[in-house]
Amino acid sequence: MPPSRRSSSASLLQQRGKGGTGKHGGTHILATLFALLVTAPLVFLAVRFSSFGSALNAKDFFDQSHGAESARKLTGQDHQMESFFPEEVLSVILANSDDPDRILRLKAVKDTPSSLVQEHDEQQLKFENDGLQEGQEGEITNGTPSVTSDSFNSSETGQGKSGLLLQDVHYREQPPEHIKLRREKERLLQLTKHDEKENAQLEAEAIERTKVVSRNIMGKYSIWRREDNENSDNLVRLMREQLIMARVYASIAQSRNNLRLLRDLKLRIRETTRALGDANLDSDLSRSAHERIRTMGQTLTQARSELYDCGLIVRKLRATLQSSQEYAQTLKKQSTFLSQLAAKTIPKALHCLSLRLNVEYYTLPPEKREFPSQEKLDDPTLFHYALFSDNILAASVVVSSTVRHAQEPHKHVIHVVTDRLNYGAMRMWFLANPPGKATIEVQNIDDFKWLNSSYCPVLRQLESAAMKDYYFKPDHPTSVSSGSSNLKYRNPKYLSMLNHLRFYLPQIYPKLDKILFLDDDIVVQKDLTGLWSIDLQGKVNGAVETCGASFHRFDKYLNFSNPHIARNFNPDACGWAYGMNVFDLKEWKRRDITGIYHKWQNMNEDRLLWKLGTLPPGLITFYNLTHPLDKSWHVLGLGYNPSIDKADMDAAAVVHYNGNLKPWLDIGLSRYKSYWTRYVSYDHPYLQQCNINH
């Protein structure tokens, strides 16, 4: 082929090749580019929204402190996505996404007007600022205000599909490990969250149950019980209980001929008894007490393993209990007898004081034995007191406390009556210790010649053989407990006419109109002149009533099985107290009170109406003739009741040591002694010489 023809053929083939390549090659390149443009974003978005979907599954566990800024940022991203992709692309993404709800929300954003979204953003920002100012709904986290989902829900506009938009405002993207950790924490908080009040109640119930178990099951000797009492007697009581069980096992060992164990138990009993001694507190125990408790415990454990028999031990303990009760009754009778004996005997120191004062008095010349201001003794315009006592120290406290609290002591006159044995001593004491500006008189009961057995039924009865047998011939004179039921009435004060002299006040002080009677076991704490201005409303006696709900009423003192008592008196009538009584002597004379007393005293010669004493005949004599005074005038019980309210005692005008536990005796209640001792001059030479100390 000629060169020109070959060159033209080659050119033609080259042109055809170029033409074929331009048509088919261009098509493949466009298809490849289109596939990359479509599939690459689809794959990227599918993976992206898949992670969003997994995060959205935990949206309920997110912290409620996500800021509105994050919500707006997320919403902006959604707008960018929906504006970037057409409806067909979003449908493809929806088909390949694990979170269809998110895509639905994107579609809702697409359909929501931009003005509504902008309005929501402005409302949200305003809500956020208000919440930060109020400090209630919002809190600051990492410097960014946070708003809870409830807050967003409360600001919904309710227009169109904006609710779907608002549901996603609280969402904020977090790593999966943070979501898991937060979920675990919230679950733990839910499990451990309890009401504080319920916890406190449960704790209180648990403590109470622990106390019940400690008290009823573990007993007082639990090693887990905290001991706060310095005067504890736990070990002492434990040793005593060990002794009880040791004696029980010793009795069983002897009955079963177990000589070895019997010998060990007797040895331990001797050792424990010696270590215990007379101790009443743990601090009184010897150093060997703990060792004795340990060895006794070992022996009792051995005895239990060899001799334990529940029924037999119960019988032994029951017999021991009965024996202990009988022994306790015997001790109680002895205690009653000894307390009565201590109450009616004169302490050595007081006997010494009386002797010394008597000697001093009778060595004085006659002109120095008289008291000043004797012209006031019969002046009815003054304040007169009657005090009948043979106890010099007690009488001095009554006079001293009365005068000390008197506002006008020069208007007060105190009449003291004593017996022949103490007459000189009583006068000498008040001559050496005059009661300030007050007037005092001391008389001898034996100088009242009108007071004899023909006039006074009590004197006649005291001289009778029956009365002497009652006082001095008990059924079993060798027994300490003999006549224990009547020991209270065997006090010698009932034999003394000083105790019955209160029924003869008009005879002793015929020129007086009103007088205040005081016992020698009282202490005056306030001015008593107000008692003279009290209107007794036609009654004779002004006294403080002592009755309670069911005690200190007439049936306690009088024998209502007797027809004379049952016909004339009400068993529920309220009793009253002697010790501080204001008497209207004019009304006394008009009603012949002394005659009424004589009548009933004669009827009680055989002691069938009441036992001995002055209160029962006083209740009868002044029945319906007693005016009740305010209780603050007279507080009683300091001689027997250890639980009187201190506020009542401090507010009382008079406190009364009625009972056997007098303040001048060693058996007196120490709690109340200070009310009495403050009026005793313990540095006085007479008291020092007789060893009368505080």
Salt bridges, closest charged atoms under 4 A:
ASP63 OD1 - ARG182 NH1 3.68
GLU69 OE1 - ARG72 NH2 2.83
ASP78 OD1 - ARG102 NH2 3.05
GLU82 OE2 - HIS79 ND1 3.75
GLU82 OE1 - LYS110 NZ 3.96
GLU87 OE2 - LYS107 NZ 3.69
ASP111 OD2 - LYS161 NZ 3.65
ASP121 OD1 - HIS120 ND1 3.61
ASP130 OD2 - LYS126 NZ 3.24
ASP168 OD1 - ARG105 NE 3.47
GLU227 OE1 - ARG225 NH2 2.76
ASP228 OD2 - ARG226 NE 3.45
ASP233 OD1 - LYS220 NZ 3.22
ASP264 OD2 - ARG260 NH1 3.99
GLU271 OE1 - ARG268 NH1 3.24
GLU291 OE2 - ARG294 NH2 2.32
GLU306 OE2 - ARG260 NH2 3.07
ASP309 OD2 - ARG256 NH2 3.45
GLU370 OE1 - ARG427 NH2 3.92
ASP378 OD2 - LYS511 NZ 3.88
GLU408 OE1 - LYS411 NZ 3.36
GLU441 OE1 - HIS415 ND1 2.63
ASP446 OD2 - ARG420 NE 3.73
ASP469 OD1 - LYS473 NZ 3.79
ASP513 OD2 - LYS586 NZ 3.88
ASP519 OD1 - ARG502 NH2 3.59
ASP519 OD2 - HIS656 NE2 3.74
ASP521 OD1 - HIS656 NE2 2.80
ASP521 OD2 - LYS662 NZ 2.53
GLU587 OE2 - ARG590 NH2 2.39
GLU587 OE2 - ARG591 NE 2.97
ASP650 OD2 - LYS646 NZ 2.85
